[in-house]
Amino acid sequence: MANTILDISHVSKRFGRFQALDDVSITIARGDIYGLIGENGAGKTTLMRLITGLSPMQEGRISLMGSTLGQNSRILGRIGSVIETPAAFTRLTVGQNMKLVAIQHGLIDEGAIDETLGFVGLSEKTRTRAGQLSLGQRQRLGLAMAILPHPDLLILDEPINGLDPAGIMEFRQLLARLSKERRTTLLISSHILSELYLVSSRFGFISHGRLIKEVTREELDRVNQAGILLDVDQSARAAMILDREGITPFQVMDDHRILIRRQHLEPGPLNRLLVEEGVLVNHINDQKGSLEDYFMDLLNHDPEQRGPATQDHRNQGGDND
């Protein structure tokens, strides 16, 4: 457990009759970029508010680097977060907002502010009021305020919402640099799988307040690959035959499955070749390789259905997701 940054164990949360979170357990290791994927209202923001102490716990336990949240208030100082909207004072300049954060965390090194603003690309906006920044610049300011004290864990709630393609690319590059250069562990939420796929190393899918699946980047890579998927009795022998015949590129996925990354390959001759060489072919399927289809398929197979309690959630004034 020494390598565990965040341990969420059997966490549940209700607002009136609405079950916002239902027995959620997640473990995030040091260095992970964990993408939390879910439709709007799935419970992403509620979970993040619990982690950061913005919402009281009801059931379960959350610990950060071995310390249980709620029992050690100092541990929250090791979390940086941008939840819902960046919490900058619009009438203050970028530099003044950063100084407030420095004071809150007891930081006296003013060079740290300049270094952080340079990291997020806001050095030239130090004297600009936060209210005059563009959406992308406000997102970067929120990120700068969150990472100024060099947190061990950074939590970002829908950080690319509303950004144009150029802004999304810039923000994605910043997150990659945070992980690589500062070795910050990240928990990022979104309802857009294709965007988190480009930066995350692990993924958790949440729907109706429940964690329905966790996968690694490697597992999603398999889903995202288009081509011909072979199911055979001996993939090692089939791979030797494909290589000999120049039917490449391909990937041996396990003892029985091979993905040939070529489309427009006739299945009949391929089946005959393998059978004549003594390989039993169980299935030959065309794999489309769509992340969004994979996401929607997970949601469609989720047995929980939303009930009328959704309105109850709004009436109770609960967290937005």
Residue, then its C-alpha position, 0 to 999 in steps of 0.5 A: m500500500a506504500n505506493t497508493i496515493l488515494d484509496i476509496s473504499h465502499v463509499s456511498k452518498r445519498f441526497g434525500r432518496f437519491q443515491a448519488l454514490d453506491d458502494v464505490s471503491i477505487t485505488i489510485a497508485r502514485g504516478d497514475i493519471y486516472g480518468l473517471i468517465g461517466e455521463n452527466g449526473a453519474g456521480k463524478t463531481t460528488l465523489m470529487r467533493l467527498i475526496t476534497g472535503l467539500s461534502p461530508m462523508q456518509e458511508g465508507r472511507i477515503s484515505l490519502m497516503g495512508s491517512t483517513l480523510g476526516q481524521n487528519s485535516r492537514i492531509l487535505g493540503r496535499i490535494g490540489s483541485v479544480i472542481e466545477t469552475p476555477a475559484a479565482f477572484t475576478r476583480l483581482t489580477v492573476g498575480q494577486n490570485m496566486k499570492l492569495v493561494a501562496i498565503q493560504h498554504g504558507l508559501i513565502d517563495e515568490g519565485a514559485i508563483d512566477e515558475t508556476l505561471g510560466f509552467v501554465g503559460l500565463s507569465e504575460k498575464t500576471r497583471t491582468r484581472a482574472g475576469q478579463l481572461s479567456l475561458g482557456q486562460r481561466q482554466r490555466l489559472g485554475l490549474a496554476m492555483a491548484i499546483l502552486p503548492h506542489p500537491d501529491l494528488l491533483i483533482l480536475d473536474e471536467p477540465i476541458n469543458g467549453l475549450d476549443p480544439a486548440g485549448i484542449m490540446e494545450f491543456r492535455q500537454l500541460l497534464a502530461r507535463l505535470s505527470k512527467e516533470r512534477r510526478t503529480t498523480l492525477l484524477i480527472s473526470s470527463h464524459i468524453l472518453s476520447e479526450l481522456y484516452l489521450v492522457s490517462s493511464r487507467f480508467g474508471f467508468i461510473s454510471h448512476g453512482r456505481l463504478i461499473k468497470e475499470v480498465t488500463r490504457e492497454e485494454l482500451d488500446r485493444v478496443n480502439q484498434a480496427g481490423i480483423l479479429l481472429d479467434v483460433d485454438q492456437s494463436a501462436r501457430a496462427a501468428m507464425i502462419l500470418d507472418r510467413e504469408g506476409i499478412t501483417p501487421f497483427q497483434v497476438m492478444d492472448d492464447h486464442r485471439i489475434l487482431i490483424r490491423r488490416q481492413h478489407l481482408e477477405p475472411g474466406p481465403l484467410n479461414r482456408l489458409l489457417v484450416e489447411e495449416g491445422v489451425l481451428v478457426n472459431h470466429i472471424n470478426d470485423q472490429k470497428g475500434s470505437l472508444e465512444d461505442y465502447f463507452m455507450d455499450l457499457l452504459n447500455h448494459d448497466p442494469e440500473q435505471r434512473g428513477p424519479a429520485t433524480q428530481d429529489h436530488r435537485n430539491q435536496g440541493g446536492d452536488n452537481d455531477 
